[in-house]
Amino acid sequence: PSSVYVFSSDNEAQAILTMILSSVGLASNFKLVAGDIPNAAAVILVNSKSKEQERFIIYNQTFMHNIQEKINYWASVSILAHEIGHHLNGHSLLSGGSRPSLELEADKFSGFALASLGATLEESQTAISYLVPEKASLTHPPRSARLAAIANGWYENNRINKEDKSLKK
């Protein structure tokens, strides 16, 4: 869209953002705001006053609330983690919008982050299981590939943690 209306994020979303970033030891390179979009997105917008580009994660508060109520808490956390993955992997700096390979990288980050937070693999995959169609689109891979990417991130986190524990012995 040519313009997006944004509002300061709510406390719960900000707390989840902080929790995700702390769990993987990374700092934020974007602002979290609520806005008039259908779901959630990692974007770069031009500040109308300064004309500088700024990174944002914009989320629809109603969408996120409904996901949490209808599916579970971890589903909403995984959606934010996925969008964080886009920014931290530099996807929002690339031209061309969503691409299947980028979506899978963001899904892998989401799985890794949720494992760090203590979510089970099934909990880490619930948003994709409920919201994503099996059939691929031009911009997004099929559900099965996305579930596999989340599992890859989740298992990688567990492997690293096991290696860390064995080194400490």
Buried (B, 14 or more C-beta within 10 A) or exposed (E): EEEBEBEEBBEEBEEBBEBBBEBBEBEBEBBBBBBEBEEBBBBEBEEEEEEEEEBBBBBBBEBBBEBBEEBBBBBBBBBBBBBBBBBBBEBBEEEEEBBBEBBBBBBBBBBBBBBBBEBEBEBBBBBBBEBBEEEBEEEBBBBEBBBBBBBBBBBBBBEEEEEEEEEEE
